[in-house]
C-alpha cells in the first residue's frame, strides 16, 4: 500500500555522542551497540545507538568523524540539537515514490542506507524517501529491508519498562502547515487532536500530534521550545508506571496527567513522556 504504515522512529541528534548515549542509559534504556553508518557512495561520519521497542524505536544519532560526510546531519545540528528526525514507516518504496511524485514533490529517488547492527554482526539495510526541505527536520518515510537484524529480543527489554513509541509531538507556529506536510508525506488523513491542533493517526496505532506553542506548553510543563517547527517530545508506552518511576528515580522528572515527563535538559533536547 502506497502510504505510511506506522511511526517508525524519532531520532535525537547531537555532536556529543558520549553525552547523548549516556543520557538515555541514565533514563533506563538498554541501547544497541555503536553502529557506524554508510550509504551507497561510502562510509559516513555518523554513528548511532538505538533504544529498540516492541513497536518503533528511538534513534540516538551523532557525528563521530567530522572529516567524513554527515548526510546532512551537521546542517540540522546547526539549527539545534535534539529531535531532528521523524521517520514514518512504509512497506512499498516504489509505490510511495510514485505517489509523492504525482503530488508534485521533487524526490530524486529512493535513498539507501545501511549499518552493522554490532561489530562483526549482520548489516541492517533501509530505504528512505525524505520530504524535501521540511522545516521540521529530517522528515521521511523508511522501509526496513532487514527488520529482524535490529528488532532482536535482547535489545527490547529496558529497565524503565518502555515498550512502544506511542506518539511524536510536533510544535509549530503554523500547525496546519506542518500537519498538511505530514499528511502529504504519509498519504493519510488528519483528524482534530483532543488537546487542540491536529493529529495524524497511523495504522500501527501510534500517531503524530501537531500542536501550537500554547497547547504544547499546557501539555508539557516547563517546555523550552527550540526553533519551530520541531519535534519537541515523544510519548512512550510503559508496562508499569511504577517501574518507570523507579528507573527515573535519579533523574529530574515530573508527574503530569499524561504520565511521567522527563524534560528536554535530561533527554538531550527532546522531552519524554512515559505513559501507562
N, C-alpha and C positions, 0 to 999 in steps of 0.2 A: 504494500500500500504506500502511495507516494505522499506520506505525511509523517510527522513525528510519532513515535510510539512510546515516548516517556521522557522523564527527566533523568538524563544520563549522569551528569556530574556538574559540580561547581568547582572552579579552580581558584584557589587562593595563591597569590603570586608574590614573590619577594626577590630582592637581590641578596638577601642573607639567608642562605639555605639552612644553616645550623639553627638560627633563631626561629625560622618558620617551622621546621620539623620538630624542634624541641617544644615549641608552644603546644602543638597538637598532641604530643606524647604526654605533656602535663595535663591535658584535658581528658586523658583516659582513652586515647585511640591507640590501637596496635597497628603501626604503619608497615607497609610493604618495604622491601629493601630499596636502596637508592638505585634508580634506573636512569641511565643517560639516554637521551632521545636522538633520533635521526629521521631524516626524510629522504625522498628519492634521490637527492643530489649529494647526500653525505651526512656526516655527523653534525649535531647541533651543540651549542654551548649551554644547553638547558638539561636539567635533571629533575625528576620528581620522586616523591614518595606518596602513597595514597592510603586513605582510610576506606577500605572496601566494605560496603554494607550489603545486606541481602538484597536491597533494591537501591541502585545508584551508588555513588561514591563521592568522596572529596579528594580532589587532586591538589597536591601541595607542590607547586612548581617554582623553581628558582633558576637564575642564571649562575652557573658554576664555572664557566670558562668564557670570559668576555671576548677572547680572541676568536671565537667561532661564531657563526651566525646564530641568532637567537630566535628566528622565526617570528619576528615582530614583537617579542615579549618586552624588550627594552623600551620600545615606544609606549607600550601600555604602562610600564612602571614609571615612566617619566611623568605621567599624569597623576597616578597614586599607586601605592602598594596595597593589596587587599584582594577582594574577589573580582578578578578581571576576566574570568572565563565562565560562560554559561553555555552548557552543551546539552542539547536535546537529542534523544536517541532517534535512530531511523533504521529500518530494515532494508530499504531499497534505495541505494545511492543513485543509480541511473535514473530511476523514476522521479526522485526528488530534484535532481539536477534539471531534468526536463521541465518539471512543474515550475521551478523557480525562474528558469529562463523564459518560460511563457509569461510569467508575471513581470518580466522586464528587468530582472536583476542580472547584472553583469558578472556572472560567476564563470571564471575561465575553465573550470573543470573540477574533478574530484581530486582532493589533495591526500596523498598517502602519508602516513606517519607510523613509526614503529619504535619499540624499545624492548630491551630484555626485561623480563619480569624479575630477575635476580641475576647476580653474576654467574655466568656459565649456564644460565637457565634458558628456557624457550623464549622466543620472540613474540611479543604481543603486537598485533598489527591492526591498524584502524584506517578508516576512510573518513574524510572531513569535507563538509560543504560550509564554508564560512559565509556569514552575512556581510557583504562588503560595507566598510566604513560605518559599522554600528557604533554609535557613541557610547553604548553601554559597556563596551569592551569587546573581547573575542567571543562573539555570539555565533553559534554554529550548530549544525547537525552532525552527528557522529554515528558511524556504523562500526561495530566491533566485528572483526573478522576472526578473532581468536578469543571469544569471551571466557572459555574455560581456562585460559592461561592466567587471567587476573582474578576472576571470581573463584578463589580457592578457599575451602573451609578454614584453613589455618590462618587466613587473614581477615576473617569476618567475625571474629569474636573479640569484642572490645570491653575493657574493664568498666567503661561508662554505660554499657548496655545498649549502645546505639545500633539500630537495625535497618533504618531506611532513611533515604533522603526524601523528605516529605514535601518540601516546598523551597523555592528560591524567592526572595523578596527583592524586587527591583524598586528603587525610589527614583522618581523623575519629577521635574518641574512641570513637564507636559506629559502626564501619564498616558493620555490617549495615544500620543505618537509612539511611545515605547511599546505600548500594548499592541498597537497595529503592526509594528515591525515584527514582534514575536509571533503574532497570529499569521502573518505572511510567511515567515520562515517555516513555521510548523505545519502550515496548511490546515489549521484547526481554528474553530470559532472561539471568541471570547465570551465571558459572562461577567456580570457585576460581582465585585468582591464584597463579602459581607461587611467589611470594615469601611468600605468606600474605595473607589478606584476600580481596577479591572483584575480579573483572574483568567488564566489560561489553563483550563483543566486538561490533563494529559491522559492517554489511555491506560497508563500503568497505575493510576490513582493519585499520582503526585500533581502538583500544579505550580505555576509561576504566578506570583501576585505582583501587581504593578500599582504602587501607591504614591500619592503626593507626599511631600515632606511632613505636613502636619499630621496626616493619618499615620505615617510611619513613626513619628515621634510619640504619638499616643500608644502605639502598639509596642514600641521598643524603648523603654525608659532610658534616658541618657544617651540616645543615639547621637553620634557625631557623624555628620554627613560628609562624604567625600565629594569631589566634583560630580555633579549629576548630568545625565542619568547614570545609575550604577547599581550593581548588585550590592546591597548593604547587609543582607542577613540571609541565613538559611535555617530551615526548621528540620530537625532530626527526630524521627520517632525512636522511642526507647522502650525496652522491655519493662523497666521498672523505674519510676521517678526516684525511689529511694536509692537504687543502685547508682543512678546518675549523680544524685546528690552526694553520695559517699565518694565517688570518683572525683568530684569537683570540690571537695572539702578544702583543699589547699589553694583554690583559685577563686578570685573575685567572681561572684555570680549573684543574680537577683532572682527572687521569686516573683513571677508575673502570672497573670491569669491564664496565659497560654503555655506556661512551662518555665523551666529554669533557663534564665538568659545569661549567657556569657558575653560581656561587652567586647567591642572590637579590639580594645587595647590588649585583651588577654588572648585573642584568637587571630593575631596577625592581620587585623584590619577588616574582619568580617564578623558581625555579631552572630552568635549561635543560640538557637532556642531548642532545648531538649524537652520534647513534648510527649506525654503519655499516649 
